[in-house]
């Protein structure tokens, strides 16, 4: 299987959905290499950055599920090979 390395940025504008986001991240834990989460209290948001290593299908599943959560914005960048 061909895997790609990438970065996923997550902004949670409604912090009541943090448990749902954490559950999705846990479900995809096998492709997450590293995670940094910042509760930006002054702006009332949470920001999470992930380093991922997985197939495009696995990464797409993760970002798709996260993007379906209300109040969550997701962006990703992957290596070409």
PDB file of N, CA, C and O in Angstrom:
ATOM      1  N   UNK A   1       0.837  -1.179   0.000  1.00  0.00           N
ATOM      2  CA  UNK A   1       0.000   0.000   0.000  1.00  0.00           C
ATOM      3  C   UNK A   1       0.886   1.247   0.000  1.00  0.00           C
ATOM      4  O   UNK A   1       1.859   1.331   0.748  1.00  0.00           O
ATOM      5  N   UNK A   2       0.538   2.195  -0.835  1.00  0.00           N
ATOM      6  CA  UNK A   2       1.259   3.462  -0.909  1.00  0.00           C
ATOM      7  C   UNK A   2       0.693   4.409   0.140  1.00  0.00           C
ATOM      8  O   UNK A   2      -0.519   4.615   0.218  1.00  0.00           O
ATOM      9  N   UNK A   3       1.577   4.981   0.943  1.00  0.00           N
ATOM     10  CA  UNK A   3       1.132   5.944   1.952  1.00  0.00           C
ATOM     11  C   UNK A   3       1.745   7.300   1.663  1.00  0.00           C
ATOM     12  O   UNK A   3       2.760   7.416   0.977  1.00  0.00           O
ATOM     13  N   UNK A   4       1.104   8.316   2.202  1.00  0.00           N
ATOM     14  CA  UNK A   4       1.578   9.686   2.052  1.00  0.00           C
ATOM     15  C   UNK A   4       1.678  10.338   3.424  1.00  0.00           C
ATOM     16  O   UNK A   4       0.937  10.001   4.348  1.00  0.00           O
ATOM     17  N   UNK A   5       2.594  11.262   3.533  1.00  0.00           N
ATOM     18  CA  UNK A   5       2.753  12.035   4.762  1.00  0.00           C
ATOM     19  C   UNK A   5       2.060  13.368   4.550  1.00  0.00           C
ATOM     20  O   UNK A   5       2.099  13.930   3.455  1.00  0.00           O
ATOM     21  N   UNK A   6       1.433  13.867   5.588  1.00  0.00           N
ATOM     22  CA  UNK A   6       0.734  15.132   5.440  1.00  0.00           C
ATOM     23  C   UNK A   6       0.513  15.839   6.757  1.00  0.00           C
ATOM     24  O   UNK A   6       0.838  15.343   7.835  1.00  0.00           O
ATOM     25  N   UNK A   7      -0.061  17.029   6.616  1.00  0.00           N
ATOM     26  CA  UNK A   7      -0.427  17.876   7.747  1.00  0.00           C
ATOM     27  C   UNK A   7      -1.924  18.146   7.645  1.00  0.00           C
ATOM     28  O   UNK A   7      -2.432  18.471   6.572  1.00  0.00           O
ATOM     29  N   UNK A   8      -2.619  18.009   8.757  1.00  0.00           N
ATOM     30  CA  UNK A   8      -4.046  18.316   8.803  1.00  0.00           C
ATOM     31  C   UNK A   8      -4.249  19.397   9.856  1.00  0.00           C
ATOM     32  O   UNK A   8      -3.853  19.231  11.009  1.00  0.00           O
ATOM     33  N   UNK A   9      -4.862  20.496   9.458  1.00  0.00           N
ATOM     34  CA  UNK A   9      -5.194  21.584  10.377  1.00  0.00           C
ATOM     35  C   UNK A   9      -6.682  21.565  10.679  1.00  0.00           C
ATOM     36  O   UNK A   9      -7.510  21.462   9.774  1.00  0.00           O
ATOM     37  N   UNK A  10      -7.012  21.665  11.950  1.00  0.00           N
ATOM     38  CA  UNK A  10      -8.417  21.595  12.386  1.00  0.00           C
ATOM     39  C   UNK A  10      -8.697  22.815  13.265  1.00  0.00           C
ATOM     40  O   UNK A  10      -7.963  23.081  14.217  1.00  0.00           O
ATOM     41  N   UNK A  11      -9.755  23.549  12.944  1.00  0.00           N
ATOM     42  CA  UNK A  11     -10.201  24.665  13.784  1.00  0.00           C
ATOM     43  C   UNK A  11     -11.615  24.334  14.256  1.00  0.00           C
ATOM     44  O   UNK A  11     -12.518  24.098  13.453  1.00  0.00           O
ATOM     45  N   UNK A  12     -11.784  24.322  15.572  1.00  0.00           N
ATOM     46  CA  UNK A  12     -13.084  24.006  16.165  1.00  0.00           C
ATOM     47  C   UNK A  12     -13.651  25.314  16.724  1.00  0.00           C
ATOM     48  O   UNK A  12     -13.167  25.839  17.727  1.00  0.00           O
ATOM     49  N   UNK A  13     -14.684  25.826  16.055  1.00  0.00           N
ATOM     50  CA  UNK A  13     -15.264  27.109  16.456  1.00  0.00           C
ATOM     51  C   UNK A  13     -16.320  26.965  17.538  1.00  0.00           C
ATOM     52  O   UNK A  13     -16.613  27.926  18.250  1.00  0.00           O
ATOM     53  N   UNK A  14     -16.894  25.774  17.670  1.00  0.00           N
ATOM     54  CA  UNK A  14     -17.870  25.514  18.723  1.00  0.00           C
ATOM     55  C   UNK A  14     -17.292  24.403  19.598  1.00  0.00           C
ATOM     56  O   UNK A  14     -17.332  23.229  19.227  1.00  0.00           O
ATOM     57  N   UNK A  15     -16.761  24.775  20.751  1.00  0.00           N
ATOM     58  CA  UNK A  15     -16.018  23.824  21.582  1.00  0.00           C
ATOM     59  C   UNK A  15     -16.884  22.714  22.161  1.00  0.00           C
ATOM     60  O   UNK A  15     -16.352  21.773  22.751  1.00  0.00           O
ATOM     61  N   UNK A  16     -18.201  22.796  22.011  1.00  0.00           N
ATOM     62  CA  UNK A  16     -19.049  21.698  22.476  1.00  0.00           C
ATOM     63  C   UNK A  16     -18.848  20.447  21.624  1.00  0.00           C
ATOM     64  O   UNK A  16     -19.250  19.355  22.026  1.00  0.00           O
ATOM     65  N   UNK A  17     -18.229  20.597  20.449  1.00  0.00           N
ATOM     66  CA  UNK A  17     -17.988  19.457  19.562  1.00  0.00           C
ATOM     67  C   UNK A  17     -16.600  18.847  19.742  1.00  0.00           C
ATOM     68  O   UNK A  17     -16.235  17.937  18.998  1.00  0.00           O
ATOM     69  N   UNK A  18     -15.828  19.319  20.700  1.00  0.00           N
ATOM     70  CA  UNK A  18     -14.497  18.762  20.950  1.00  0.00           C
ATOM     71  C   UNK A  18     -14.549  17.261  21.246  1.00  0.00           C
ATOM     72  O   UNK A  18     -13.720  16.529  20.705  1.00  0.00           O
ATOM     73  N   UNK A  19     -15.477  16.758  22.076  1.00  0.00           N
ATOM     74  CA  UNK A  19     -15.517  15.314  22.312  1.00  0.00           C
ATOM     75  C   UNK A  19     -15.759  14.502  21.028  1.00  0.00           C
ATOM     76  O   UNK A  19     -15.182  13.428  20.862  1.00  0.00           O
ATOM     77  N   UNK A  20     -16.596  15.003  20.134  1.00  0.00           N
ATOM     78  CA  UNK A  20     -16.846  14.312  18.868  1.00  0.00           C
ATOM     79  C   UNK A  20     -15.588  14.287  17.998  1.00  0.00           C
ATOM     80  O   UNK A  20     -15.272  13.269  17.383  1.00  0.00           O
ATOM     81  N   UNK A  21     -14.873  15.411  17.951  1.00  0.00           N
ATOM     82  CA  UNK A  21     -13.617  15.475  17.194  1.00  0.00           C
ATOM     83  C   UNK A  21     -12.607  14.492  17.783  1.00  0.00           C
ATOM     84  O   UNK A  21     -11.957  13.755  17.042  1.00  0.00           O
ATOM     85  N   UNK A  22     -12.474  14.476  19.091  1.00  0.00           N
ATOM     86  CA  UNK A  22     -11.526  13.553  19.735  1.00  0.00           C
ATOM     87  C   UNK A  22     -11.880  12.097  19.453  1.00  0.00           C
ATOM     88  O   UNK A  22     -10.985  11.268  19.289  1.00  0.00           O
ATOM     89  N   UNK A  23     -13.160  11.776  19.394  1.00  0.00           N
ATOM     90  CA  UNK A  23     -13.588  10.417  19.080  1.00  0.00           C
ATOM     91  C   UNK A  23     -13.180  10.032  17.655  1.00  0.00           C
ATOM     92  O   UNK A  23     -12.716   8.916  17.418  1.00  0.00           O
ATOM     93  N   UNK A  24     -13.354  10.953  16.714  1.00  0.00           N
ATOM     94  CA  UNK A  24     -12.959  10.693  15.324  1.00  0.00           C
ATOM     95  C   UNK A  24     -11.448  10.520  15.233  1.00  0.00           C
ATOM     96  O   UNK A  24     -10.968   9.630  14.530  1.00  0.00           O
ATOM     97  N   UNK A  25     -10.697  11.356  15.934  1.00  0.00           N
ATOM     98  CA  UNK A  25      -9.238  11.234  15.923  1.00  0.00           C
ATOM     99  C   UNK A  25      -8.810   9.888  16.508  1.00  0.00           C
ATOM    100  O   UNK A  25      -7.878   9.260  16.006  1.00  0.00           O
ATOM    101  N   UNK A  26      -9.474   9.454  17.547  1.00  0.00           N
ATOM    102  CA  UNK A  26      -9.170   8.163  18.152  1.00  0.00           C
ATOM    103  C   UNK A  26      -9.443   7.019  17.178  1.00  0.00           C
ATOM    104  O   UNK A  26      -8.673   6.062  17.107  1.00  0.00           O
ATOM    105  N   UNK A  27     -10.537   7.122  16.432  1.00  0.00           N
ATOM    106  CA  UNK A  27     -10.886   6.100  15.437  1.00  0.00           C
ATOM    107  C   UNK A  27      -9.825   5.981  14.340  1.00  0.00           C
ATOM    108  O   UNK A  27      -9.664   4.916  13.745  1.00  0.00           O
ATOM    109  N   UNK A  28      -9.103   7.070  14.074  1.00  0.00           N
ATOM    110  CA  UNK A  28      -8.082   7.095  13.020  1.00  0.00           C
ATOM    111  C   UNK A  28      -6.667   7.182  13.599  1.00  0.00           C
ATOM    112  O   UNK A  28      -5.738   7.620  12.920  1.00  0.00           O
ATOM    113  N   UNK A  29      -6.516   6.769  14.837  1.00  0.00           N
ATOM    114  CA  UNK A  29      -5.239   6.890  15.537  1.00  0.00           C
ATOM    115  C   UNK A  29      -4.078   6.194  14.852  1.00  0.00           C
ATOM    116  O   UNK A  29      -2.928   6.596  15.032  1.00  0.00           O
ATOM    117  N   UNK A  30      -4.354   5.159  14.071  1.00  0.00           N
ATOM    118  CA  UNK A  30      -3.273   4.408  13.430  1.00  0.00           C
ATOM    119  C   UNK A  30      -2.531   5.212  12.362  1.00  0.00           C
ATOM    120  O   UNK A  30      -1.412   4.852  11.997  1.00  0.00           O
ATOM    121  N   UNK A  31      -3.130   6.297  11.851  1.00  0.00           N
ATOM    122  CA  UNK A  31      -2.434   7.102  10.837  1.00  0.00           C
ATOM    123  C   UNK A  31      -1.896   8.414  11.407  1.00  0.00           C
ATOM    124  O   UNK A  31      -1.233   9.169  10.696  1.00  0.00           O
ATOM    125  N   UNK A  32      -2.174   8.690  12.676  1.00  0.00           N
ATOM    126  CA  UNK A  32      -1.713   9.936  13.293  1.00  0.00           C
ATOM    127  C   UNK A  32      -0.336   9.720  13.905  1.00  0.00           C
ATOM    128  O   UNK A  32      -0.167   8.917  14.822  1.00  0.00           O
ATOM    129  N   UNK A  33       0.642  10.452  13.384  1.00  0.00           N
ATOM    130  CA  UNK A  33       2.024  10.361  13.867  1.00  0.00           C
ATOM    131  C   UNK A  33       2.239  11.314  15.032  1.00  0.00           C
ATOM    132  O   UNK A  33       2.934  10.980  15.991  1.00  0.00           O
ATOM    133  N   UNK A  34       1.646  12.494  14.953  1.00  0.00           N
ATOM    134  CA  UNK A  34       1.800  13.494  16.007  1.00  0.00           C
ATOM    135  C   UNK A  34       0.613  14.429  16.032  1.00  0.00           C
ATOM    136  O   UNK A  34      -0.083  14.607  15.033  1.00  0.00           O
ATOM    137  N   UNK A  35       0.391  15.027  17.200  1.00  0.00           N
ATOM    138  CA  UNK A  35      -0.764  15.909  17.385  1.00  0.00           C
ATOM    139  C   UNK A  35      -0.387  17.037  18.330  1.00  0.00           C
ATOM    140  O   UNK A  35       0.287  16.822  19.337  1.00  0.00           O
ATOM    141  N   UNK A  36      -0.834  18.254  17.988  1.00  0.00           N
ATOM    142  CA  UNK A  36      -0.683  19.386  18.891  1.00  0.00           C
ATOM    143  C   UNK A  36      -2.030  20.097  18.954  1.00  0.00           C
ATOM    144  O   UNK A  36      -2.587  20.479  17.925  1.00  0.00           O
ATOM    145  N   UNK A  37      -2.543  20.270  20.153  1.00  0.00           N
ATOM    146  CA  UNK A  37      -3.816  20.952  20.332  1.00  0.00           C
ATOM    147  C   UNK A  37      -3.651  22.182  21.200  1.00  0.00           C
ATOM    148  O   UNK A  37      -2.995  22.147  22.241  1.00  0.00           O
ATOM    149  N   UNK A  38      -4.259  23.273  20.753  1.00  0.00           N
ATOM    150  CA  UNK A  38      -4.183  24.539  21.485  1.00  0.00           C
ATOM    151  C   UNK A  38      -5.598  25.054  21.754  1.00  0.00           C
ATOM    152  O   UNK A  38      -6.323  25.356  20.806  1.00  0.00           O
ATOM    153  N   UNK A  39      -6.005  25.161  23.005  1.00  0.00           N
ATOM    154  CA  UNK A  39      -7.280  25.816  23.303  1.00  0.00           C
ATOM    155  C   UNK A  39      -7.058  27.331  23.328  1.00  0.00           C
ATOM    156  O   UNK A  39      -6.531  27.873  24.299  1.00  0.00           O
ATOM    157  N   UNK A  40      -7.459  27.992  22.273  1.00  0.00           N
ATOM    158  CA  UNK A  40      -7.225  29.441  22.133  1.00  0.00           C
ATOM    159  C   UNK A  40      -8.397  30.164  22.797  1.00  0.00           C
ATOM    160  O   UNK A  40      -9.344  30.590  22.137  1.00  0.00           O
ATOM    161  N   UNK A  41      -8.303  30.286  24.109  1.00  0.00           N
ATOM    162  CA  UNK A  41      -9.419  30.787  24.909  1.00  0.00           C
ATOM    163  C   UNK A  41      -9.800  32.230  24.583  1.00  0.00           C
ATOM    164  O   UNK A  41     -10.980  32.579  24.638  1.00  0.00           O
ATOM    165  N   UNK A  42      -8.835  33.065  24.250  1.00  0.00           N
ATOM    166  CA  UNK A  42      -9.143  34.461  23.925  1.00  0.00           C
ATOM    167  C   UNK A  42     -10.076  34.574  22.722  1.00  0.00           C
ATOM    168  O   UNK A  42     -10.876  35.506  22.631  1.00  0.00           O
ATOM    169  N   UNK A  43      -9.968  33.619  21.802  1.00  0.00           N
ATOM    170  CA  UNK A  43     -10.799  33.637  20.588  1.00  0.00           C
ATOM    171  C   UNK A  43     -11.937  32.622  20.651  1.00  0.00           C
ATOM    172  O   UNK A  43     -12.723  32.510  19.711  1.00  0.00           O
ATOM    173  N   UNK A  44     -12.027  31.880  21.758  1.00  0.00           N
ATOM    174  CA  UNK A  44     -13.092  30.886  21.977  1.00  0.00           C
ATOM    175  C   UNK A  44     -13.104  29.799  20.899  1.00  0.00           C
ATOM    176  O   UNK A  44     -14.168  29.380  20.441  1.00  0.00           O
ATOM    177  N   UNK A  45     -11.920  29.350  20.503  1.00  0.00           N
ATOM    178  CA  UNK A  45     -11.782  28.252  19.543  1.00  0.00           C
ATOM    179  C   UNK A  45     -10.717  27.289  20.045  1.00  0.00           C
ATOM    180  O   UNK A  45      -9.956  27.598  20.963  1.00  0.00           O
ATOM    181  N   UNK A  46     -10.680  26.126  19.429  1.00  0.00           N
ATOM    182  CA  UNK A  46      -9.599  25.169  19.667  1.00  0.00           C
ATOM    183  C   UNK A  46      -8.948  24.891  18.317  1.00  0.00           C
ATOM    184  O   UNK A  46      -9.637  24.766  17.305  1.00  0.00           O
ATOM    185  N   UNK A  47      -7.633  24.796  18.304  1.00  0.00           N
ATOM    186  CA  UNK A  47      -6.889  24.536  17.075  1.00  0.00           C
ATOM    187  C   UNK A  47      -6.062  23.274  17.289  1.00  0.00           C
ATOM    188  O   UNK A  47      -5.350  23.141  18.284  1.00  0.00           O
ATOM    189  N   UNK A  48      -6.169  22.351  16.335  1.00  0.00           N
ATOM    190  CA  UNK A  48      -5.420  21.091  16.402  1.00  0.00           C
ATOM    191  C   UNK A  48      -4.651  20.934  15.100  1.00  0.00           C
ATOM    192  O   UNK A  48      -5.202  21.125  14.016  1.00  0.00           O
ATOM    193  N   UNK A  49      -3.373  20.583  15.215  1.00  0.00           N
ATOM    194  CA  UNK A  49      -2.599  20.237  14.024  1.00  0.00           C
ATOM    195  C   UNK A  49      -2.148  18.787  14.155  1.00  0.00           C
ATOM    196  O   UNK A  49      -1.742  18.336  15.226  1.00  0.00           O
ATOM    197  N   UNK A  50      -2.230  18.071  13.038  1.00  0.00           N
ATOM    198  CA  UNK A  50      -1.865  16.660  13.010  1.00  0.00           C
ATOM    199  C   UNK A  50      -0.793  16.419  11.956  1.00  0.00           C
ATOM    200  O   UNK A  50      -0.790  17.058  10.904  1.00  0.00           O
ATOM    201  N   UNK A  51       0.106  15.503  12.241  1.00  0.00           N
ATOM    202  CA  UNK A  51       0.985  14.929  11.235  1.00  0.00           C
ATOM    203  C   UNK A  51       0.428  13.532  10.986  1.00  0.00           C
ATOM    204  O   UNK A  51       0.255  12.754  11.924  1.00  0.00           O
ATOM    205  N   UNK A  52       0.147  13.213   9.720  1.00  0.00           N
ATOM    206  CA  UNK A  52      -0.450  11.927   9.385  1.00  0.00           C
ATOM    207  C   UNK A  52       0.422  11.177   8.383  1.00  0.00           C
ATOM    208  O   UNK A  52       1.179  11.781   7.623  1.00  0.00           O
ATOM    209  N   UNK A  53       0.303   9.862   8.398  1.00  0.00           N
ATOM    210  CA  UNK A  53       1.003   8.986   7.455  1.00  0.00           C
ATOM    211  C   UNK A  53       0.051   7.839   7.143  1.00  0.00           C
ATOM    212  O   UNK A  53      -0.137   6.936   7.959  1.00  0.00           O
ATOM    213  N   UNK A  54      -0.548   7.882   5.957  1.00  0.00           N
ATOM    214  CA  UNK A  54      -1.516   6.851   5.605  1.00  0.00           C
ATOM    215  C   UNK A  54      -1.869   6.917   4.141  1.00  0.00           C
ATOM    216  O   UNK A  54      -1.347   7.753   3.403  1.00  0.00           O
ATOM    217  N   UNK A  55      -2.752   6.039   3.720  1.00  0.00           N
ATOM    218  CA  UNK A  55      -3.218   6.053   2.331  1.00  0.00           C
ATOM    219  C   UNK A  55      -4.116   7.272   2.129  1.00  0.00           C
ATOM    220  O   UNK A  55      -4.636   7.842   3.088  1.00  0.00           O
ATOM    221  N   UNK A  56      -4.285   7.656   0.878  1.00  0.00           N
ATOM    222  CA  UNK A  56      -5.162   8.799   0.606  1.00  0.00           C
ATOM    223  C   UNK A  56      -6.593   8.482   1.038  1.00  0.00           C
ATOM    224  O   UNK A  56      -7.323   9.381   1.455  1.00  0.00           O
ATOM    225  N   UNK A  57      -6.997   7.223   0.943  1.00  0.00           N
ATOM    226  CA  UNK A  57      -8.333   6.841   1.401  1.00  0.00           C
ATOM    227  C   UNK A  57      -8.482   7.021   2.907  1.00  0.00           C
ATOM    228  O   UNK A  57      -9.493   7.545   3.376  1.00  0.00           O
ATOM    229  N   UNK A  58      -7.470   6.585   3.669  1.00  0.00           N
ATOM    230  CA  UNK A  58      -7.527   6.722   5.128  1.00  0.00           C
ATOM    231  C   UNK A  58      -7.517   8.190   5.552  1.00  0.00           C
ATOM    232  O   UNK A  58      -8.279   8.593   6.431  1.00  0.00           O
ATOM    233  N   UNK A  59      -6.662   8.977   4.930  1.00  0.00           N
ATOM    234  CA  UNK A  59      -6.591  10.402   5.272  1.00  0.00           C
ATOM    235  C   UNK A  59      -7.876  11.105   4.855  1.00  0.00           C
ATOM    236  O   UNK A  59      -8.385  11.964   5.574  1.00  0.00           O
ATOM    237  N   UNK A  60      -8.399  10.733   3.686  1.00  0.00           N
ATOM    238  CA  UNK A  60      -9.663  11.304   3.225  1.00  0.00           C
ATOM    239  C   UNK A  60     -10.824  10.953   4.141  1.00  0.00           C
ATOM    240  O   UNK A  60     -11.716  11.772   4.360  1.00  0.00           O
ATOM    241  N   UNK A  61     -10.815   9.740   4.674  1.00  0.00           N
ATOM    242  CA  UNK A  61     -11.848   9.338   5.621  1.00  0.00           C
ATOM    243  C   UNK A  61     -11.787  10.203   6.880  1.00  0.00           C
ATOM    244  O   UNK A  61     -12.812  10.672   7.374  1.00  0.00           O
ATOM    245  N   UNK A  62     -10.587  10.406   7.384  1.00  0.00           N
ATOM    246  CA  UNK A  62     -10.399  11.242   8.578  1.00  0.00           C
ATOM    247  C   UNK A  62     -10.880  12.666   8.328  1.00  0.00           C
ATOM    248  O   UNK A  62     -11.694  13.189   9.089  1.00  0.00           O
ATOM    249  N   UNK A  63     -10.384  13.291   7.273  1.00  0.00           N
ATOM    250  CA  UNK A  63     -10.737  14.688   7.016  1.00  0.00           C
ATOM    251  C   UNK A  63     -12.211  14.834   6.650  1.00  0.00           C
ATOM    252  O   UNK A  63     -12.841  15.833   6.998  1.00  0.00           O
ATOM    253  N   UNK A  64     -12.762  13.847   5.954  1.00  0.00           N
ATOM    254  CA  UNK A  64     -14.179  13.902   5.610  1.00  0.00           C
ATOM    255  C   UNK A  64     -15.079  13.842   6.826  1.00  0.00           C
ATOM    256  O   UNK A  64     -16.043  14.599   6.937  1.00  0.00           O
ATOM    257  N   UNK A  65     -14.759  12.938   7.737  1.00  0.00           N
ATOM    258  CA  UNK A  65     -15.558  12.839   8.963  1.00  0.00           C
ATOM    259  C   UNK A  65     -15.432  14.106   9.805  1.00  0.00           C
ATOM    260  O   UNK A  65     -16.421  14.602  10.345  1.00  0.00           O
ATOM    261  N   UNK A  66     -14.209  14.627   9.911  1.00  0.00           N
ATOM    262  CA  UNK A  66     -14.022  15.855  10.687  1.00  0.00           C
ATOM    263  C   UNK A  66     -14.773  17.023  10.055  1.00  0.00           C
ATOM    264  O   UNK A  66     -15.389  17.825  10.757  1.00  0.00           O
ATOM    265  N   UNK A  67     -14.721  17.115   8.729  1.00  0.00           N
ATOM    266  CA  UNK A  67     -15.408  18.205   8.030  1.00  0.00           C
ATOM    267  C   UNK A  67     -16.914  18.148   8.153  1.00  0.00           C
ATOM    268  O   UNK A  67     -17.594  19.153   7.946  1.00  0.00           O
ATOM    269  N   UNK A  68     -17.448  16.976   8.490  1.00  0.00           N
ATOM    270  CA  UNK A  68     -18.877  16.836   8.666  1.00  0.00           C
ATOM    271  C   UNK A  68     -19.391  17.259  10.029  1.00  0.00           C
ATOM    272  O   UNK A  68     -20.599  17.278  10.265  1.00  0.00           O
ATOM    273  N   UNK A  69     -18.481  17.598  10.920  1.00  0.00           N
ATOM    274  CA  UNK A  69     -18.874  18.027  12.267  1.00  0.00           C
ATOM    275  C   UNK A  69     -19.185  19.527  12.232  1.00  0.00           C
ATOM    276  O   UNK A  69     -18.395  20.321  11.723  1.00  0.00           O
ATOM    277  N   UNK A  70     -20.332  19.899  12.773  1.00  0.00           N
ATOM    278  CA  UNK A  70     -20.748  21.290  12.801  1.00  0.00           C
ATOM    279  C   UNK A  70     -19.715  22.131  13.547  1.00  0.00           C
ATOM    280  O   UNK A  70     -19.233  21.731  14.607  1.00  0.00           O
ATOM    281  N   UNK A  71     -19.374  23.298  12.991  1.00  0.00           N
ATOM    282  CA  UNK A  71     -18.457  24.211  13.656  1.00  0.00           C
ATOM    283  C   UNK A  71     -16.996  23.832  13.530  1.00  0.00           C
ATOM    284  O   UNK A  71     -16.156  24.399  14.227  1.00  0.00           O
ATOM    285  N   UNK A  72     -16.661  22.863  12.637  1.00  0.00           N
ATOM    286  CA  UNK A  72     -15.284  22.419  12.467  1.00  0.00           C
ATOM    287  C   UNK A  72     -14.837  22.698  11.036  1.00  0.00           C
ATOM    288  O   UNK A  72     -15.547  22.376  10.082  1.00  0.00           O
ATOM    289  N   UNK A  73     -13.658  23.297  10.893  1.00  0.00           N
ATOM    290  CA  UNK A  73     -13.048  23.544   9.587  1.00  0.00           C
ATOM    291  C   UNK A  73     -11.773  22.715   9.510  1.00  0.00           C
ATOM    292  O   UNK A  73     -10.989  22.674  10.458  1.00  0.00           O
ATOM    293  N   UNK A  74     -11.571  22.050   8.362  1.00  0.00           N
ATOM    294  CA  UNK A  74     -10.418  21.161   8.191  1.00  0.00           C
ATOM    295  C   UNK A  74      -9.710  21.478   6.877  1.00  0.00           C
ATOM    296  O   UNK A  74     -10.360  21.666   5.848  1.00  0.00           O
ATOM    297  N   UNK A  75      -8.399  21.539   6.909  1.00  0.00           N
ATOM    298  CA  UNK A  75      -7.575  21.703   5.709  1.00  0.00           C
ATOM    299  C   UNK A  75      -6.408  20.729   5.804  1.00  0.00           C
ATOM    300  O   UNK A  75      -5.891  20.465   6.889  1.00  0.00           O
ATOM    301  N   UNK A  76      -5.998  20.198   4.651  1.00  0.00           N
ATOM    302  CA  UNK A  76      -4.889  19.258   4.667  1.00  0.00           C
ATOM    303  C   UNK A  76      -3.938  19.534   3.512  1.00  0.00           C
ATOM    304  O   UNK A  76      -4.316  20.106   2.490  1.00  0.00           O
ATOM    305  N   UNK A  77      -2.700  19.112   3.704  1.00  0.00           N
ATOM    306  CA  UNK A  77      -1.670  19.164   2.663  1.00  0.00           C
ATOM    307  C   UNK A  77      -0.898  17.855   2.737  1.00  0.00           C
ATOM    308  O   UNK A  77      -0.444  17.447   3.807  1.00  0.00           O
ATOM    309  N   UNK A  78      -0.752  17.196   1.578  1.00  0.00           N
ATOM    310  CA  UNK A  78      -0.093  15.888   1.535  1.00  0.00           C
ATOM    311  C   UNK A  78       1.096  15.913   0.585  1.00  0.00           C
ATOM    312  O   UNK A  78       1.149  16.717  -0.346  1.00  0.00           O
ATOM    313  N   UNK A  79       2.057  15.011   0.837  1.00  0.00           N
ATOM    314  CA  UNK A  79       3.164  14.855  -0.084  1.00  0.00           C
ATOM    315  C   UNK A  79       2.628  14.307  -1.399  1.00  0.00           C
ATOM    316  O   UNK A  79       1.564  13.689  -1.436  1.00  0.00           O
ATOM    317  N   UNK A  80       3.367  14.535  -2.470  1.00  0.00           N
ATOM    318  CA  UNK A  80       2.917  14.056  -3.784  1.00  0.00           C
ATOM    319  C   UNK A  80       3.197  12.580  -3.984  1.00  0.00           C
ATOM    320  O   UNK A  80       2.512  11.925  -4.769  1.00  0.00           O
ATOM    321  N   UNK A  81       4.198  12.039  -3.283  1.00  0.00           N
ATOM    322  CA  UNK A  81       4.543  10.629  -3.450  1.00  0.00           C
ATOM    323  C   UNK A  81       4.389   9.881  -2.155  1.00  0.00           C
ATOM    324  O   UNK A  81       4.637   8.677  -2.104  1.00  0.00           O
TER     325      UNK A  81
END
